[in-house]
C-alpha cells in the first residue's frame, strides 16, 4: 500500500518517528539501524512496511530498501513477528544478519534478545538458501562507503561469481604481499590467481 514516505521528521526517538507528509503526521516504528542513519536529519525518506493485524495497522520504516527487504524475509519466518524483526535489525546491522544467516552462524542470531536457539535455527533453515540465491543483491541498495579495501574487493569478486572462501584465501595472500593496494589493484591481481 505504501512504498515510502518523504517528509519532515516532526519527532524522533530510537524506536519511532513521526514523519509529516502532505500535512499528515505518520507514526512509524523504526530500528536502531535506521535511527542511526536519520538522527541528524530534519527531512528524510523512509521505506515503509505496512503491517495489518486484526487489532492494529502498523507502519515500520527503514532508511534503505535493503533493510526493509531483510525485514520482510525475517517476518516470513514462523514465530517472528514485526516487533521481533525490528529487534533483530536493531541488535546488529543488516549486513551482519545477512552474513550470519548465509554462513549458518546460529550463535550470532541466538545472542539477539528474544531469539532462542530453536528460533535462531529456524531463521537459518528457512532463509539461508533464499539469501544465498540472491547473493549480495538481497541487501541492495546498501551504502558501501564504510567497507574496507579488502571487503570491497571481496564483495566485488563474489558478485562476479567466484566462491567466497576461495576469494578470501587469495586476497589474504595478496594483502600479505602487497600491503596498501587499492581495491582495483587487489581485484586485478586476484583475477589473475582465480
ABEGO torsion letter per residue (X at the ends): XBABBBBBBABBBAABBBBBBGGBBBBBBBBAAAAAAAAABABBBBBBBBBBBAABBBBBBBABAAAAAAAAAAAABBGBBAAAAAAAAAABBAAAAAAAAAAGBAAAAAABBGBBAAAAAAAAAAAAAAAAAAEAAAAOBBBAAABBAAAAAAAAAAAAGBBAAAAAAAAAAAAAAAEBBBAAAAAAAAAAAX
